[in-house]
Amino acid sequence: MRKLDSNERKLCKTIGKIFEQSIELSKFSSDMFIRRFIFNDVSKTYFDKTYLATSNTINEPIYELNKQYNNYGVKNTYSRNQMYWIGNIYGCISFLYNLPSKHVYKLLPGKDIIKYYNIYHTFGLEEAAIRIIDNINYKNNDYTTEGVKILKRLINKHDNSYNNCI
C-alpha cells in the first residue's frame, strides 16, 4: 500500500481541523455535519487537492454549511479529538484508495466510523485507514491491475503455443 504524500497529509489534517472546529461553530450534530460536508460542493476542493492553492480559511466551509442548512435543534456531538480523527480518516481513505469522498461516506457513515475510534485512534493514519477498510471487507476493483494480469497470461499462453510450433 502506498503512503500519503505531504500534500495529501496536509489535506487530511485540514479536513480534521474543519471537523474539529465544527463542534463549536456548526449549528447541527456531528453526524449531520459530516454528511453535509461530504455531500456538499463545499468539500470538493479538499478531496480534489485544489484547496492548497486557495486562500480559504478552515472556518469558511462550516459557515457556508450553516448558511445553507437549518438547525434541527438536536446537538449530539462527538468530542473534538474524535471529530479531528474522523476528518483525517475520511481524507486518508479517499486518497489512499483513490475513492471519492461520497463513496467513502457510503462505506463508512459517521455513526459507523466512530466505532473504530477507540481501537485505532492511536495508530498511524495510513495504518488505521487500512485496518478499517480491511475490517469492512472492502474490495477495491482495480480494473487496470486485473487487465494487466489477464494480458500477461494471454501473452504467456500465446508465446508458449508459438514455441510449441517451432
Backbone hydrogen bonds, N-H to C=O, Kabsch-Sander energy under -0.5 kcal/mol:
donor,donor_aa,acceptor,acceptor_aa,energy
9,R,5,D,-2.4
10,K,6,S,-2.2
11,L,7,N,-2.4
12,C,8,E,-2.4
13,K,9,R,-2.2
14,T,10,K,-2.3
15,I,11,L,-2.7
16,G,12,C,-2.4
17,K,13,K,-2.4
18,I,14,T,-2.3
19,F,15,I,-2.5
20,E,16,G,-2.5
21,Q,17,K,-2.8
22,S,18,I,-1.5
23,I,19,F,-0.5
23,I,20,E,-1.2
24,E,21,Q,-0.9
25,L,21,Q,-2.2
26,S,22,S,-1.9
29,S,74,V,-0.6
30,S,76,N,-1.9
33,F,29,S,-2.6
34,I,30,S,-2.8
35,R,31,D,-2.2
36,R,32,M,-2.6
37,F,33,F,-3.0
38,I,34,I,-2.4
39,F,35,R,-2.4
40,N,36,R,-0.7
40,N,37,F,-0.7
43,S,37,F,-0.6
43,S,40,N,-1.5
44,K,41,D,-1.1
46,Y,43,S,-1.2
47,F,43,S,-1.6
48,D,44,K,-1.9
50,T,45,T,-0.9
51,Y,45,T,-2.3
53,A,50,T,-1.5
54,T,51,Y,-2.3
63,Y,59,N,-2.3
64,E,60,E,-2.5
65,L,61,P,-2.2
66,N,62,I,-2.3
67,K,63,Y,-2.0
68,Q,64,E,-1.9
69,Y,65,L,-2.2
75,K,73,G,-0.6
77,T,75,K,-0.6
83,M,79,S,-2.5
84,Y,80,R,-2.4
85,W,81,N,-2.3
86,I,82,Q,-2.6
87,G,83,M,-2.4
88,N,84,Y,-2.1
89,I,85,W,-2.7
90,Y,86,I,-2.7
91,G,87,G,-2.1
92,C,88,N,-2.7
93,I,89,I,-2.8
94,S,90,Y,-2.1
95,F,91,G,-2.5
96,L,92,C,-3.2
97,Y,93,I,-2.2
99,L,94,S,-1.8
103,H,100,P,-0.7
104,V,100,P,-1.9
105,Y,101,S,-2.5
106,K,102,K,-2.0
107,L,103,H,-1.9
108,L,104,V,-2.7
112,D,109,P,-1.5
113,I,109,P,-2.6
114,I,110,G,-1.9
115,K,112,D,-0.8
116,Y,113,I,-1.5
117,Y,114,I,-1.2
118,N,114,I,-0.5
120,Y,116,Y,-2.9
121,H,117,Y,-2.2
123,F,120,Y,-1.6
128,A,124,G,-2.7
129,A,125,L,-2.3
130,I,126,E,-2.6
131,R,127,E,-2.4
132,I,128,A,-2.4
133,I,129,A,-2.4
134,D,130,I,-2.5
135,N,131,R,-2.3
136,I,132,I,-1.5
137,N,134,D,-1.3
138,Y,133,I,-1.9
140,N,138,Y,-0.6
141,N,139,K,-0.7
142,D,140,N,-1.6
143,Y,141,N,-1.3
146,E,142,D,-1.9
147,G,143,Y,-2.5
148,V,144,T,-2.3
149,K,145,T,-2.1
150,I,146,E,-2.2
151,L,147,G,-2.6
152,K,148,V,-2.5
153,R,149,K,-2.2
154,L,150,I,-2.5
155,I,151,L,-2.8
156,N,152,K,-2.7
157,K,153,R,-2.4
158,H,154,L,-2.6
159,D,155,I,-3.0
160,N,156,N,-2.5
161,S,157,K,-2.1
162,Y,158,H,-2.1
163,N,159,D,-2.4
164,N,160,N,-1.7
165,C,161,S,-0.8
165,C,162,Y,-0.7
166,I,162,Y,-0.8
166,I,163,N,-0.5
